């Protein structure tokens, strides 16, 4: 039986709702509504941020500066901060590779200014192969492309070192089933083996067979037969065009000693080591106080270095050789500062630097510009017949810095044209000759051509 609901007592009937009557909500309702809106906004912002970060981890452009393609979220902070202790980069790279921390290994390969050309190219080539094996085609392609650019540009490599490195690059293109780029690399390899007088006949014959085997791996049987059938003959010795003075050696001269810089540098190294020790002991976490201690040490060293560089670089009587060594030291410090500000240490270390990132990037750009201008001014004092070869070395190095992103926002079109002009001023030579060009989108195009 349904329950009976009695009518309301007389006089207490509910009035009919009026269109002019508004319902009044308690204050708590509005507080809860505001909180709901806030949570909705935060949620949407989080989704947008996640989308941006997710796209950053999957999109990588080999035509852009390598520095800007590194993903901070993939970097191991403990290994990255280890680089701030003065440890040899090779140890960090090996440890990162052994732990499969490939982004940390890439960061080490790309952002250390003092790596030798052979080290950097070799590390990138190995990373390209590892990423191909891991199925990250985008990163493998990018590392392979950057390695190829450095193979052509590196001023210090012999022909044999270039050819060996390019053969590794070709092997990775084959593993990625990228026939056009593999063919391009193999064509350049074949040209190099046929035209480099630095290689012995025995080595050249062996290389021809290896190149033919790589063509066969691509399924290009006809090209493999053509290459295998090619004979090699003795080549005339190449005439050297290296300057008496290698301009890159000017960057290695002794610096004026400074007690404050030395003291604050030692303090930063000690704090970075304590950070790493804490990170290991606590299985990848570090206390806030330890992070603040490292941040304070970095800020103190930055102040000491700014005073140091202003003091000595402001001296008009300072010679160009000493100025170059100081400018290079300043560039290396600004690269470290840029790296920390870009979160390439795996997490926020110095919040104020992150807020100042555009200014730090511009300061580094300007410092590289001053370094280049001073090097070219110093070259003007060399004998006239040595100047083109010295300019070639400087512009090759500058384009390497630009490709890596160490020299941020560099004018690669200007540098490519300047390198091409300097190359055209070299006397006729045999052997391999760097060819420099730009495509329709002003991307750098490099290859070997016959010496004039």
Order of alpha helices (4+ residues) and beta strands (2+ residues): alpha-alpha-alpha-alpha-alpha-alpha-alpha-alpha-alpha-alpha-alpha-alpha-alpha-alpha-alpha-alpha-alpha-beta-beta
